[in-house]
Amino acid sequence: MLTVNTSRPAGPAGRISKVETLQLGTSWRDFGYVRVHTDQGLTGVGEITHPYRADETCRLTEAMGRRHLLGADPFDVEELWLRMYQGDFLRGGDIGGIAVSGVDQALYDLMGKALGVPVYRLTGGATRDRVRVYANGWYTGEREPEVFAAKAKETVAKGYTALKFDPFGAGLHELERPELHRSLSLVAAVREAVGPEVELFIEGHARFAMGTARRLVYELAPYDIGWFEEPLPWTHIERYAELRQLAPFPLSGGEHFHNRYEYKQLFATHAVDIVQPDLSMAGGFTELRKIAAQADAHGMVVAPHNSNSPLCTTASAHAAFGLTNFKILETFDGLLEPFVFEAVRGTLPVTDGYVGLPDAPGLGVELADEVFAEHPPTHGFWNMFEAGWEKRERT
């Protein structure tokens, strides 16, 4: 099982002959990608973006390619997923989870191209004609009510019907009273600016102590929010259910889990109402569908996390088309420079807050090496627990 099997005849994509990685520097973060080649001249792409450990993720992806993928048939996705996870003794975690996720995306891209069908045809088909998305990153700038309100209006004017934002500044564990009032003033300003029909999702970034989270649940109630995301650290996962009993709105989370095994405790403790697996962190298409099925069995809906590039937005949309318990997809695409879309050519556009049904084979995306050469990684960093992080000015 854990060695390349070449005794079976290869499928229409041929056998994997090369695995390479690329990085693209942007003002938001360095985006990482994996490109898998076959001996039939096909290439498949996937996203392996890590916000802080891009080099390490690329090195591991290339090493796992040499150890587990060369000579393999990309159609053997279940076996290859297990080979990478078990054979490399990953045991979960972010770098390994991202590497496996990106490779899995690339395998599905190869299968779609070999068969001449879009990836969503291979991952459950279509249960809807379009995928609804919400905007994040739109509030970059000064943390003032009038600024947030103006930016929210601009974003809604582009067709988005849902927005997510973190109003809490550098708050960690607790919020001092002035910061609590300032944070709530931002939420109030955005709600007033966009009106009652636009959904607002509040991001907690998994950082508050239980007492503060309990207070925030009470204070956020008047603003009719769609969910409160990760109010508590996951080291306190057993207290999520307690907080859910107090909240008049759903709690969401799960972006930090990297496979079905890490998700076990989230489901066992009934921690959230809405699960948020990230296609580029939670194990790719192969694993996302299993996590979504478990969520369905627990009466939960799925709102995939996606703080990555337009490639992950595109791949996530393909996955979402086949999920019967899908809610909405996150996107930061509106935050990005035009050259990002030139680097990952063929990504699906967001139009009036939706992504339409694709028709190109595979993911329909190709990486433009010349654009990557013009925008090398910057290796920048910004700390969310320092004042002013919302400006996203990397150092």
Solvent accessible surface area in square Angstrom, and as a share of the most:
residue,aa,sasa,rsa
1,M,150,0.67
2,L,77,0.38
3,T,104,0.61
4,V,47,0.27
5,N,53,0.27
6,T,87,0.50
7,S,100,0.64
8,R,104,0.38
9,P,123,0.77
10,A,45,0.35
11,G,26,0.25
12,P,81,0.51
13,A,0,0.00
14,G,4,0.04
15,R,44,0.16
16,I,4,0.02
17,S,60,0.38
18,K,106,0.45
19,V,20,0.12
20,E,37,0.16
21,T,25,0.14
22,L,24,0.12
23,Q,31,0.14
24,L,0,0.00
25,G,5,0.05
26,T,6,0.04
27,S,72,0.46
28,W,10,0.04
29,R,21,0.08
30,D,6,0.03
31,F,0,0.00
32,G,1,0.01
33,Y,0,0.00
34,V,0,0.00
35,R,29,0.10
36,V,0,0.00
37,H,43,0.19
38,T,6,0.04
39,D,86,0.44
40,Q,119,0.53
41,G,69,0.66
42,L,45,0.22
43,T,32,0.19
44,G,0,0.00
45,V,0,0.00
46,G,0,0.00
47,E,0,0.00
48,I,1,0.00
49,T,2,0.01
50,H,7,0.03
51,P,41,0.26
52,Y,99,0.38
53,R,96,0.35
54,A,12,0.09
55,D,50,0.26
56,E,70,0.31
57,T,0,0.00
58,C,9,0.05
59,R,150,0.55
60,L,39,0.19
61,T,0,0.00
62,E,54,0.24
63,A,15,0.12
64,M,0,0.00
65,G,0,0.00
66,R,159,0.58
67,R,131,0.48
68,H,14,0.06
69,L,0,0.00
70,L,73,0.36
71,G,22,0.21
72,A,3,0.02
73,D,15,0.08
74,P,0,0.00
75,F,53,0.22
76,D,41,0.21
77,V,18,0.10
78,E,96,0.43
79,E,27,0.12
80,L,0,0.00
81,W,8,0.03
82,L,62,0.31
83,R,5,0.02
84,M,1,0.00
85,Y,24,0.09
86,Q,67,0.30
87,G,26,0.25
88,D,28,0.15
89,F,148,0.62
90,L,30,0.15
91,R,135,0.49
92,G,13,0.13
93,G,35,0.33
94,D,42,0.22
95,I,40,0.20
96,G,6,0.05
97,G,7,0.07
98,I,1,0.00
99,A,0,0.00
100,V,3,0.02
101,S,0,0.00
102,G,0,0.00
103,V,0,0.00
104,D,1,0.00
105,Q,0,0.00
106,A,0,0.00
107,L,1,0.00
108,Y,20,0.08
109,D,0,0.00
110,L,0,0.00
111,M,13,0.06
112,G,0,0.00
113,K,41,0.17
114,A,28,0.22
115,L,88,0.44
116,G,47,0.45
117,V,44,0.25
118,P,13,0.08
119,V,0,0.00
120,Y,6,0.02
121,R,144,0.53
122,L,59,0.29
123,T,2,0.01
124,G,48,0.46
125,G,16,0.15
126,A,49,0.38
127,T,65,0.38
128,R,60,0.22
129,D,116,0.60
130,R,129,0.47
131,V,0,0.00
132,R,55,0.20
133,V,0,0.00
134,Y,0,0.00
135,A,6,0.05
136,N,14,0.07
137,G,1,0.01
138,W,28,0.10
139,Y,2,0.01
140,T,34,0.20
141,G,19,0.19
142,E,91,0.41
143,R,15,0.05
144,E,65,0.29
145,P,39,0.25
146,E,118,0.53
147,V,41,0.23
148,F,0,0.00
149,A,18,0.14
150,A,50,0.39
151,K,59,0.25
152,A,0,0.00
153,K,119,0.50
154,E,106,0.47
155,T,10,0.06
156,V,41,0.24
157,A,89,0.69
158,K,130,0.55
159,G,22,0.21
160,Y,19,0.07
161,T,55,0.32
162,A,0,0.00
163,L,0,0.00
164,K,0,0.00
165,F,0,0.00
166,D,1,0.01
167,P,0,0.00
168,F,0,0.00
169,G,3,0.03
170,A,32,0.24
171,G,11,0.10
172,L,81,0.40
173,H,99,0.44
174,E,125,0.56
175,L,25,0.13
176,E,135,0.60
177,R,148,0.54
178,P,96,0.61
179,E,52,0.23
180,L,9,0.04
181,H,93,0.41
182,R,86,0.32
183,S,0,0.00
184,L,20,0.10
185,S,40,0.26
186,L,0,0.00
187,V,0,0.00
188,A,34,0.27
189,A,17,0.13
190,V,0,0.00
191,R,34,0.12
192,E,150,0.67
193,A,22,0.17
194,V,20,0.12
195,G,20,0.20
196,P,107,0.67
197,E,154,0.69
198,V,13,0.08
199,E,49,0.22
200,L,0,0.00
201,F,0,0.00
202,I,0,0.00
203,E,7,0.03
204,G,0,0.00
205,H,51,0.23
206,A,21,0.16
207,R,4,0.01
208,F,0,0.00
209,A,37,0.28
210,M,15,0.07
211,G,41,0.39
212,T,18,0.11
213,A,0,0.00
214,R,107,0.39
215,R,97,0.35
216,L,0,0.00
217,V,4,0.02
218,Y,161,0.61
219,E,36,0.16
220,L,0,0.00
221,A,41,0.32
222,P,103,0.65
223,Y,46,0.18
224,D,105,0.54
225,I,8,0.04
226,G,15,0.15
227,W,0,0.00
228,F,0,0.00
229,E,0,0.00
230,E,1,0.00
231,P,0,0.00
232,L,0,0.00
233,P,25,0.15
234,W,37,0.13
235,T,114,0.66
236,H,74,0.33
237,I,7,0.04
238,E,107,0.48
239,R,90,0.33
240,Y,0,0.00
241,A,30,0.23
242,E,76,0.34
243,L,0,0.00
244,R,65,0.24
245,Q,147,0.65
246,L,90,0.45
247,A,18,0.14
248,P,93,0.59
249,F,19,0.08
250,P,47,0.29
251,L,0,0.00
252,S,0,0.00
253,G,0,0.00
254,G,0,0.00
255,E,15,0.07
256,H,85,0.38
257,F,24,0.10
258,H,17,0.08
259,N,3,0.01
260,R,60,0.22
261,Y,95,0.36
262,E,47,0.21
263,Y,0,0.00
264,K,130,0.55
265,Q,97,0.43
266,L,0,0.00
267,F,6,0.02
268,A,75,0.58
269,T,35,0.20
270,H,97,0.43
271,A,0,0.00
272,V,0,0.00
273,D,40,0.21
274,I,6,0.03
275,V,0,0.00
276,Q,0,0.00
277,P,0,0.00
278,D,0,0.00
279,L,0,0.00
280,S,0,0.00
281,M,26,0.12
282,A,0,0.00
283,G,1,0.01
284,G,0,0.00
285,F,1,0.00
286,T,7,0.04
287,E,0,0.00
288,L,2,0.01
289,R,89,0.32
290,K,58,0.24
291,I,0,0.00
292,A,3,0.02
293,A,63,0.49
294,Q,53,0.24
295,A,0,0.00
296,D,80,0.41
297,A,86,0.67
298,H,75,0.34
299,G,72,0.70
300,M,9,0.04
301,V,58,0.33
302,V,0,0.00
303,A,0,0.00
304,P,1,0.00
305,H,11,0.05
306,N,0,0.00
307,S,14,0.09
308,N,5,0.03
309,S,0,0.00
310,P,1,0.01
311,L,0,0.00
312,C,0,0.00
313,T,0,0.00
314,T,0,0.00
315,A,0,0.00
316,S,1,0.01
317,A,0,0.00
318,H,1,0.00
319,A,2,0.01
320,A,0,0.00
321,F,0,0.00
322,G,9,0.09
323,L,7,0.03
324,T,108,0.63
325,N,19,0.10
326,F,22,0.09
327,K,63,0.27
328,I,0,0.00
329,L,0,0.00
330,E,1,0.01
331,T,1,0.01
332,F,8,0.04
333,D,12,0.06
334,G,66,0.63
335,L,52,0.26
336,L,19,0.09
337,E,46,0.21
338,P,105,0.66
339,F,35,0.15
340,V,0,0.00
341,F,78,0.33
342,E,89,0.40
343,A,0,0.00
344,V,0,0.00
345,R,117,0.43
346,G,51,0.49
347,T,22,0.13
348,L,28,0.14
349,P,94,0.59
350,V,38,0.22
351,T,86,0.50
352,D,93,0.48
353,G,2,0.02
354,Y,49,0.19
355,V,0,0.00
356,G,41,0.40
357,L,79,0.39
358,P,11,0.07
359,D,126,0.65
360,A,41,0.32
361,P,62,0.39
362,G,0,0.00
363,L,3,0.02
364,G,23,0.22
365,V,0,0.00
366,E,86,0.39
367,L,13,0.07
368,A,6,0.05
369,D,70,0.36
370,E,94,0.42
371,V,8,0.05
372,F,13,0.05
373,A,82,0.64
374,E,120,0.54
375,H,51,0.23
376,P,83,0.52
377,P,39,0.24
378,T,81,0.47
379,H,113,0.51
380,G,14,0.13
381,F,95,0.40
382,W,26,0.09
383,N,52,0.26
384,M,28,0.12
385,F,93,0.39
386,E,104,0.47
387,A,96,0.75
388,G,28,0.27
389,W,9,0.03
390,E,9,0.04
391,K,69,0.29
392,R,20,0.07
393,E,124,0.55
394,R,52,0.19
395,T,136,0.79
